[in-house]
Amino acid sequence: MTRHTIEASEKPIIDIFCDKYLFRIPSYQRPYAWATEQASELLEDIVTACGNTNNVAESSPYFLGSIVLIKEPEKPEADVVDGQQRLTTLTILLSVLRDLSDQKIATAIHGYICQTGDPIKGTSDVFRLTTRDRDADFFRSMIQTEEATSALPDVRQFKDARARMIENATFLKERLKKLSEDERRRLTMYIAQRCYLVIVAASDQDSAFRIFSVLNSRGLDLSPADVLKAEIIGALPKHLQDSYNAKWEDMEDELGRARFAELFGHIRMIHRKQKMQGTLISEFREFVPTSKDPAKFIDNELSPYTDAYEEITDRSFSSFKHADDINRHLTHLSRLDNFDWQPPAIEVIARHRDNPDFILRFLSDLERLAYGLFLIRSDPSERIRRYGKLLASIQSKADLFLDGSPLQLDSNEKTAVRLSLEGDIYTVTRIRLPLLLRLDELLSGGSAVYNTQIMSVEHVLPQNPSIGSQWLLDFPAEADRLQWVHKLANLVLLTRRKNSQASNYDFSEKKTKYFSTKAGVANFALTSKVLSETAWTHETLQKRQQELIAAIEKLWRLV
């Protein structure tokens, strides 16, 4: 009978991107999906952990997480069950660092990307990571091969995993070019020597999948909220413990176990006002005052924050005034790809519940700020610092609506938002649907209601017009099509899944068979305005682009 093994160990990158491992991403894995936000967060965390010391060995280690492999102990081949996003992004990061380095360092870095063949043994070069079959050749030629990232292609040519690979390589390249050669050398040394992964290797697939399930299952294990509950309730006088335990459990039932656990992370942020450096439990203990008066914490913080968080996540704020408008802003905010805006919203709703005028004005400007940071793709660390400053201003009772307040966009940010709106909105997948829904509601006068779960963004001028189509007569030059195809003016909303054949219809046919209400599409304001056009030309696009951006500029006071 075959004896299966499971091994787990913590290793630095220098002992992972080595001849002991040849990582393969199985075809059943999902495509590479990390966007520039995750790549930015990874890089910023590593740069921060590296610090400024010249002696890398003295720097604090940085834990990158765990990966789960199917791997026999004595063989290098390893199928990645969990961890492909990190391994792929680390490979992209190392490839960019290599191509920005001088020849000697570049050769050394390439050794972490590619295992050098031995002509005596008759072996050839083998890349240490092989992505899914459908992307493997692309990843090798565009990223892993020496000098590949020195001349990256236009990301608009690609989609899905390949687009993410090029986007992240381009982002990391621009970010790393801002460092000096010496800073890049130290960063590379730090990644190799002081960045660690926990490698969990099972020799059989069933064991590996069970490990993956355990590591990623919430189950009913103790959450940080459970640990903190024991400490906070335990610190109360005996005669109060039963009543406060009942209060606590009522709040947990009100939010549900998952949201209640999330709330403690937001409370930590409300007090700490910085990105978490340690564990939630350790930072909560250090920065949230609960031990001296646990009853006061439960009554004055946990209870009102629970109510506010439920209203924010359910968009169910109730008041004698402005309730619908407040919930509408909460809906706009909920569409963003991050929840960093929630702690300031929790603080304001919990502390100013009796002043709906203030809450409405605050949420209106918070939406403007959050969408602004979203559009300019502010990195997570920068975004959290901004919201930390906003929390400090809220708690000091500063005037949040004056220029210079952390709630307000400054002139440089306004310019950056306008430039983003002028760009290829469609190619930034996390932006396009929230932005178009916000714009559609604006154009509808606030009357738009979206009851369908199927909403997609479609091009009017198609990405790949058919040969012989009217599109190629109206836009004969490929450069002209590329200039407009992904712009805001060329995008509409549909309440149906995309149809690759219908997307290439000529304009007149597309209007009647694909975009109209007769074709089963909801009457979006954005789409209705397209239906009123008799032709789709350069002039149409220019006019529409100006009108749409002007509407957003007015809404968010960008000029």
C-alpha positions in Angstrom: 0.0 0.0 0.0 1.3 3.5 -0.9 2.2 5.5 2.2 1.0 9.1 1.6 2.8 12.0 3.3 2.0 15.5 4.4 4.8 18.0 5.2 4.6 21.6 6.3 7.4 24.1 6.7 8.1 27.8 6.7 10.7 28.7 4.0 12.2 31.9 2.7 11.7 32.7 -1.0 15.4 31.7 -1.6 14.5 28.1 -0.6 11.2 28.1 -2.6 12.2 29.5 -6.0 14.9 26.9 -6.2 15.7 23.5 -7.8 13.6 21.7 -5.1 10.4 23.0 -6.6 8.9 23.2 -10.1 5.5 24.7 -9.6 2.6 23.9 -12.0 -0.8 25.5 -12.0 -3.4 22.7 -12.9 -5.9 23.4 -15.6 -8.8 23.1 -13.1 -7.6 26.2 -11.3 -9.3 29.5 -11.9 -7.5 32.0 -14.1 -4.9 34.4 -12.7 -7.1 37.2 -11.2 -5.0 39.5 -9.1 -5.5 43.1 -10.2 -3.1 46.0 -9.7 -4.7 46.7 -6.3 -3.5 43.3 -4.9 -0.2 43.7 -6.6 0.2 47.2 -5.2 -0.7 46.0 -1.7 1.8 43.1 -1.9 4.6 45.4 -3.0 3.8 48.2 -0.5 3.8 45.7 2.3 7.1 44.2 1.3 8.7 47.7 0.8 7.4 48.8 4.3 8.7 45.6 5.9 12.1 45.9 4.2 12.6 49.4 5.8 15.7 51.5 5.2 18.4 49.4 6.9 21.4 48.6 4.8 21.7 45.2 6.5 18.8 43.1 5.1 19.5 40.4 7.6 18.5 42.8 10.4 15.1 43.6 8.8 12.0 42.1 10.3 10.7 39.0 8.3 7.6 39.3 6.3 5.0 36.4 6.1 3.5 36.0 2.6 0.9 33.4 3.6 0.7 29.7 2.8 0.5 27.6 -0.3 -0.8 24.0 -0.7 0.9 21.6 -3.1 0.5 18.1 -4.4 4.1 17.0 -4.3 6.0 13.8 -3.7 8.8 14.3 -1.2 11.8 13.5 -3.4 10.6 15.1 -6.7 10.5 18.8 -7.6 7.2 18.7 -9.6 4.5 20.4 -7.5 0.9 21.0 -8.5 -0.4 24.2 -6.8 -3.8 23.6 -5.1 -3.8 27.0 -3.3 -1.4 29.9 -3.8 -1.2 30.5 -7.5 -2.1 34.2 -7.2 0.9 34.8 -4.8 3.3 32.6 -6.8 2.4 34.2 -10.1 2.6 37.8 -8.7 5.9 37.1 -7.1 7.2 35.7 -10.4 6.0 38.9 -12.1 7.7 41.0 -9.4 11.0 39.2 -9.7 10.9 39.4 -13.5 10.4 43.1 -13.4 13.2 43.5 -10.9 15.5 41.4 -13.1 14.8 43.5 -16.2 15.5 46.7 -14.3 18.9 45.5 -13.0 22.4 45.4 -14.3 23.6 42.2 -16.0 25.2 40.6 -12.9 22.2 41.1 -10.7 19.7 40.3 -13.5 21.4 37.0 -14.0 21.2 36.2 -10.3 17.5 37.1 -10.2 16.7 35.1 -13.3 18.0 32.1 -11.4 14.9 32.4 -9.2 12.6 32.5 -12.2 14.3 29.8 -14.3 16.2 26.7 -13.4 19.3 26.6 -15.6 19.9 23.5 -17.6 23.0 21.4 -17.3 24.6 20.5 -20.7 26.6 17.7 -19.0 23.4 16.1 -17.7 21.6 16.9 -20.9 18.9 19.0 -19.2 17.5 22.3 -20.6 16.3 25.4 -18.9 13.0 25.0 -17.0 10.9 27.9 -15.7 10.2 27.4 -12.0 6.5 28.3 -12.4 4.3 27.1 -15.2 0.8 28.7 -15.3 -2.3 27.1 -16.7 -1.8 25.5 -20.1 -3.8 28.1 -22.0 -1.6 31.0 -20.6 1.7 29.2 -20.1 3.4 30.2 -23.4 2.1 33.8 -23.0 3.5 34.1 -19.5 6.9 32.7 -20.5 7.3 35.0 -23.5 5.8 38.2 -22.0 7.0 37.9 -18.4 9.5 35.1 -17.6 11.9 35.3 -20.5 14.9 37.6 -19.9 14.2 41.3 -20.9 10.5 40.4 -21.6 9.2 43.1 -19.2 11.4 45.7 -20.8 8.9 46.2 -23.6 5.5 45.3 -22.4 2.6 45.3 -25.0 -0.5 47.4 -24.8 -2.8 45.7 -22.3 -5.9 46.6 -24.4 -5.0 43.7 -26.8 -5.7 41.2 -24.0 -8.4 40.2 -21.6 -8.9 38.1 -18.4 -5.7 36.4 -17.0 -3.4 37.8 -19.7 -4.6 41.3 -19.2 -4.0 41.0 -15.5 -0.5 39.7 -16.1 0.4 42.6 -18.3 -1.4 45.2 -16.1 0.5 44.0 -13.0 3.8 43.9 -14.8 3.3 47.4 -16.1 2.2 48.7 -12.7 5.1 47.1 -10.8 7.6 48.3 -13.5 6.5 51.9 -13.1 6.5 51.7 -9.3 9.9 50.1 -9.1 11.5 52.5 -11.6 10.9 55.2 -9.0 13.3 53.4 -6.6 17.1 53.8 -6.9 19.2 51.0 -8.2 20.5 50.4 -4.7 16.9 50.4 -3.2 15.9 47.8 -5.8 18.9 45.7 -5.0 18.1 45.7 -1.3 14.4 45.0 -2.0 15.4 42.0 -4.1 17.7 40.7 -1.3 14.9 41.2 1.2 12.4 39.3 -0.9 14.8 36.4 -1.3 16.1 36.2 2.3 13.4 37.6 4.6 10.0 37.0 2.9 8.5 33.6 4.0 5.8 31.3 2.8 4.4 28.2 4.6 4.7 25.3 2.2 2.1 22.6 2.9 2.9 19.6 0.6 0.7 16.5 0.4 1.8 13.6 -1.7 -1.8 12.8 -2.9 -4.6 14.9 -4.2 -7.2 14.0 -1.6 -5.0 15.1 1.3 -4.1 18.3 -0.5 -7.7 19.2 -1.1 -8.7 18.4 2.5 -5.9 20.7 3.7 -7.1 23.4 1.4 -10.7 23.0 2.6 -9.6 23.3 6.3 -7.4 26.3 5.7 -10.1 28.1 3.8 -13.2 27.1 5.7 -14.7 29.4 8.2 -16.6 26.6 9.8 -17.6 27.4 13.4 -14.0 27.9 14.7 -13.4 30.7 17.2 -13.3 34.1 15.4 -11.5 37.1 16.9 -14.9 38.3 18.0 -15.4 35.2 20.1 -12.0 35.6 21.8 -12.6 39.3 22.5 -16.1 38.5 23.8 -14.6 36.1 26.4 -12.1 38.8 27.5 -14.6 41.7 27.6 -17.5 39.9 29.2 -15.1 38.2 31.6 -13.8 41.6 32.7 -17.3 42.7 33.9 -18.4 42.3 37.5 -20.1 38.9 38.0 -23.5 40.4 38.5 -23.5 42.1 35.1 -22.1 39.3 33.0 -25.3 37.5 32.2 -27.2 40.7 31.1 -24.3 41.9 28.9 -23.7 38.4 27.5 -27.3 38.5 26.4 -26.8 42.0 24.8 -23.7 40.8 23.0 -25.5 37.7 21.6 -28.5 39.8 20.5 -26.1 42.1 18.5 -24.4 39.1 17.0 -27.7 37.6 16.0 -28.8 41.0 14.5 -25.7 41.2 12.2 -25.0 37.5 11.7 -21.8 35.8 12.7 -19.8 36.9 9.7 -20.7 40.6 9.7 -20.3 40.8 13.5 -16.7 39.5 13.1 -16.1 42.1 10.3 -17.4 44.9 12.6 -14.5 44.3 15.1 -12.0 45.0 12.3 -13.8 48.3 11.6 -13.8 49.2 15.3 -10.1 48.6 15.4 -9.7 51.0 12.4 -11.9 53.6 14.1 -9.4 53.6 17.0 -6.1 52.7 15.4 -6.7 54.8 12.1 -3.9 52.8 10.4 -3.5 49.7 8.4 -3.3 46.6 10.5 0.3 45.5 11.2 -0.3 42.7 13.6 -3.3 40.4 14.3 -6.8 41.8 14.9 -6.9 40.5 18.4 -3.5 42.0 19.4 -4.3 45.4 17.9 -7.8 45.4 19.4 -6.4 44.8 22.8 -3.7 47.5 22.4 -5.8 50.3 20.8 -9.4 49.8 21.8 -10.0 50.6 25.5 -12.3 47.9 26.8 -10.7 46.6 30.0 -11.2 49.6 32.2 -14.9 49.9 31.6 -16.2 47.0 29.4 -19.8 47.9 30.0 -19.2 51.4 28.6 -17.5 49.9 25.5 -20.5 47.6 24.9 -23.1 50.4 25.5 -21.4 53.3 23.9 -19.5 51.7 21.1 -20.4 48.2 20.2 -24.1 48.7 20.3 -24.4 51.9 18.3 -21.7 50.6 15.8 -23.7 47.4 15.4 -26.8 49.4 14.5 -24.9 51.6 12.1 -23.1 48.8 10.4 -26.3 46.9 9.8 -27.9 50.0 8.2 -24.8 50.5 6.1 -24.6 47.0 4.8 -28.3 46.6 4.4 -28.8 50.1 3.1 -31.6 50.4 5.6 -31.0 53.7 7.4 -34.3 55.1 8.8 -35.0 58.6 9.9 -37.7 61.3 9.9 -35.7 63.0 7.0 -33.5 62.1 4.0 -33.6 58.3 4.6 -34.1 57.5 0.9 -31.2 59.8 -0.2 -28.9 58.4 2.5 -29.6 54.8 1.5 -29.1 55.8 -2.1 -25.5 57.0 -1.3 -24.9 53.8 0.7 -25.9 51.8 -2.3 -23.5 53.8 -4.5 -20.7 53.2 -2.0 -21.5 49.5 -1.7 -20.6 48.9 -5.4 -16.9 49.8 -4.8 -14.3 47.0 -4.7 -13.2 47.9 -1.2 -14.9 48.6 2.2 -12.3 51.0 3.6 -14.9 53.8 3.5 -17.1 51.9 6.0 -15.4 52.9 9.4 -15.9 56.6 8.8 -19.5 56.0 7.7 -20.0 53.8 10.8 -18.6 56.6 13.1 -20.7 59.3 11.6 -24.0 57.4 11.5 -23.5 56.1 15.0 -22.6 59.6 16.4 -24.8 61.8 14.4 -28.0 59.8 14.1 -30.1 62.7 15.3 -28.7 64.9 12.5 -29.7 63.4 9.1 -28.8 66.7 7.3 -25.2 66.2 8.4 -25.2 62.5 7.6 -26.6 63.1 4.1 -24.0 65.8 3.4 -21.2 63.7 4.8 -22.2 60.6 2.7 -22.5 62.7 -0.4 -18.9 63.9 0.0 -17.7 60.4 1.2 -19.1 59.0 -2.1 -17.2 61.6 -4.0 -14.0 60.8 -2.1 -14.4 57.1 -2.3 -15.2 57.1 -6.0 -12.3 59.5 -6.6 -9.8 57.3 -4.9 -11.3 54.3 -6.7 -11.0 55.9 -10.1 -7.4 57.0 -9.7 -6.7 53.5 -8.3 -5.2 54.8 -5.1 -3.2 52.0 -3.5 -4.7 50.3 -0.4 -2.1 51.7 2.0 -2.6 55.2 0.7 -6.4 54.8 0.9 -6.3 53.5 4.4 -4.1 56.4 5.5 -6.6 58.9 4.0 -9.6 57.3 5.8 -7.5 57.3 9.0 -7.0 61.0 8.7 -10.7 61.4 8.1 -11.6 59.5 11.2 -9.3 61.7 13.2 -11.0 64.8 11.8 -14.5 63.4 12.6 -13.5 62.6 16.2 -11.8 66.0 16.7 -15.1 67.7 15.4 -13.2 69.5 12.7 -15.2 71.1 9.8 -15.2 68.3 7.3 -16.5 70.4 4.5 -13.7 72.9 4.3 -11.1 72.7 1.6 -8.1 70.8 3.0 -10.3 68.4 5.0 -9.4 64.7 4.4 -13.0 64.3 3.2 -12.4 66.7 0.3 -10.6 66.0 -3.0 -7.7 68.4 -3.6 -7.0 70.0 -6.9 -4.4 67.4 -8.0 -6.9 64.6 -7.1 -9.6 66.3 -9.1 -7.3 66.5 -12.1 -6.4 62.8 -11.7 -10.1 61.8 -11.6 -10.9 63.8 -14.7 -7.9 62.1 -16.5 -9.2 58.7 -15.4 -12.7 59.5 -16.7 -11.1 60.4 -20.1 -9.3 57.1 -20.2 -10.1 53.5 -21.3 -12.7 52.9 -18.6 -13.7 49.5 -20.0 -10.3 48.0 -19.5 -10.3 48.6 -15.8 -12.9 45.9 -14.9 -13.5 46.8 -11.3 -14.4 50.4 -12.3 -16.6 50.2 -15.3 -19.9 48.7 -13.8 -20.0 50.8 -10.6 -19.2 54.0 -12.5 -21.7 53.4 -15.2 -24.4 52.5 -12.7 -23.7 55.8 -10.8 -23.8 57.7 -14.1 -27.0 56.1 -15.2 -28.7 57.0 -12.0 -27.5 60.5 -12.3 -28.9 60.8 -15.9 -32.2 59.3 -14.8 -32.6 62.0 -12.1 -32.3 59.5 -9.3 -35.3 57.5 -10.5 -33.4 54.5 -11.7 -34.2 51.2 -9.9 -32.1 48.1 -10.6 -33.9 44.9 -9.8 -32.0 42.6 -12.0 -29.0 40.5 -11.0 -27.7 40.4 -14.6 -26.1 43.7 -15.6 -23.3 43.9 -18.1 -21.3 46.6 -19.8 -21.3 46.5 -23.6 -19.6 48.4 -26.4 -21.5 50.3 -29.0 -18.6 50.5 -31.5 -17.5 46.8 -31.2 -14.0 45.8 -30.2 -13.6 43.6 -33.3 -15.9 44.8 -36.2 -16.7 42.2 -38.8 -15.1 42.5 -42.2 -17.5 44.3 -44.6 -19.4 45.9 -41.7 -20.5 49.6 -41.7 -18.2 50.0 -38.7 -15.1 49.7 -40.8 -16.5 52.3 -43.2 -17.2 54.8 -40.4 -14.0 53.9 -38.5 -11.6 52.7 -41.1 -8.4 53.3 -39.1 -7.6 50.8 -36.3 -6.0 53.6 -34.3 -9.3 55.6 -34.3 -11.2 52.5 -33.1 -8.7 51.9 -30.4 -9.0 55.6 -29.3 -12.7 55.3 -28.7 -13.7 51.7 -28.2 -13.1 51.5 -24.5 -14.0 55.1 -23.6 -17.0 56.0 -21.4 -18.9 57.4 -24.4 -18.9 54.1 -26.2 -20.3 52.0 -23.3 -23.8 51.1 -22.3 -25.5 49.0 -19.7 -27.5 45.8 -20.5 -29.7 43.6 -18.4 -28.6 40.5 -20.3 -25.5 38.5 -20.8 -23.2 39.5 -23.6 -23.7 38.0 -27.0 -20.5 37.9 -29.0 -22.3 37.7 -32.3 -24.8 40.4 -31.6 -22.1 42.7 -30.2 -20.7 43.0 -33.8 -24.1 44.1 -35.4 -24.0 47.3 -37.4 -25.4 50.2 -35.4 -29.0 50.2 -36.7 -29.4 46.5 -36.2 -27.7 46.6 -32.8 -30.2 49.2 -31.6 -33.3 47.2 -32.5 -32.1 43.7 -31.8 -29.7 44.1 -28.9 -30.1 47.4 -27.1 -33.8 48.1 -27.2 -36.5 47.3 -24.6 -38.1 45.1 -27.3 -35.0 42.9 -27.1 -35.6 42.5 -23.4 -33.2 45.1 -22.1 -34.2 47.4 -19.2 -34.6 51.0 -20.0 -31.3 52.4 -18.7 -30.8 56.1 -19.2 -27.4 55.5 -20.7 -28.8 53.0 -23.2 -31.8 55.1 -24.1 -29.7 58.0 -25.1 -27.8 55.7 -27.5 -31.1 54.6 -29.0 -32.0 58.2 -29.8 -28.9 58.5 -32.1 -29.4 57.9 -35.8 -25.7 57.1 -36.4 -22.6 56.3 -34.3 -19.6 58.4 -35.5 -16.6 60.3 -34.2 -18.8 63.3 -33.7 -21.4 61.3 -31.8 -18.7 59.9 -29.5 -17.0 63.3 -28.9 -20.3 64.9 -28.0 -21.4 62.1 -25.7 -18.0 61.9 -24.0 -18.2 65.6 -23.2 -21.7 65.4 -21.9 -21.1 62.4 -19.7 -17.9 63.7 -18.2 -19.5 67.1 -17.7 -22.4 65.5 -15.7 -19.9 63.7 -13.4 -17.8 66.8 -13.0 -20.8 68.7 -11.9 -22.0 65.9 -9.5 -18.6 65.5 -7.8 -17.5 69.1 -8.1 -14.4 68.3 -10.1 -14.0 71.7 -11.7 
